[in-house]
Amino acid sequence: MSGFDLTLFDCDGVLVDSEIIAAEVESALLNDAGYPISVEEMGERFAGMTWKNILLAVEKEVDIPLSASLLDKSEALLDARLAREVKIIEGVVFALSRLKGPRCICSNSGADRLDMMLTKVGLRDSFAPHIYSAKTLGADRVKPKPDIFLHGAAQFDVKPDRCVVIEDSVHGVHAARAAGMRVIGFTGASHTYASHADRLTDAGAETVIARMVDLPAVIAAMAEWGGPF
């Protein structure tokens, strides 16, 4: 057992190395639309956000009307690339084999995409049926709102302060902390950047790891530390 009643995993950038692919697709689309942004900056600024919310943020920043067709175009391009290219994060299988307590996935990705990615990398059966998409709760309830984490905990009748979350994005850390949960930041995916660990810590992660194989020991240690709330 981990010392917690429930371990909640983000998916993109934590279990599967998908954020870098999303950043490449979305950076190209924004550049074509007249908003210059690098792949690295996409990861730093927008990792963990839905594409719709990224477009809204860009529209607020600059006077560039972004076509609604970009929503569907991105989804199609990204799904095609993920189906071909997405890979498991190194060390996940080891970590899951050492974490024997209840666990679930709480993600901003849609349910169909989650099913496709997790099936492709062989992780679906390690979590099913406890794979939850914030989009199924409502378009206005995605991270950084805490709703999906609270939903995950409710499925197990577990109190938030007995939960530990693994997140790679500032938005996800904010969501987990808003839910009243403890958080471990993760920087081991391909979209990581120089200030990644510091930003996760500033957002509220108690500690940050770069190797998934370290997760079981860190969770056990956190259970001994006691919570920050």
Salt bridges, closest charged atoms under 4 A:
ASP5 OD2 - ARG162 NE 3.22
ASP10 OD1 - LYS143 NZ 3.01
GLU24 OE1 - ARG81 NH2 2.66
GLU41 OE2 - ARG45 NH1 3.47
GLU61 OE1 - ARG45 NH2 2.70
GLU75 OE1 - ARG113 NH2 3.05
ASP79 OD1 - ARG113 NE 2.74
GLU85 OE1 - ARG81 NH2 2.87
GLU85 OE2 - ARG84 NH2 3.62
ASP115 OD1 - ARG124 NE 2.56
ASP147 OD2 - ARG141 NE 2.76
GLU167 OE2 - LYS143 NZ 2.66
ASP168 OD2 - HIS191 NE2 2.84
GLU206 OE2 - ARG182 NE 2.68
ASP214 OD1 - ARG211 NH2 2.80
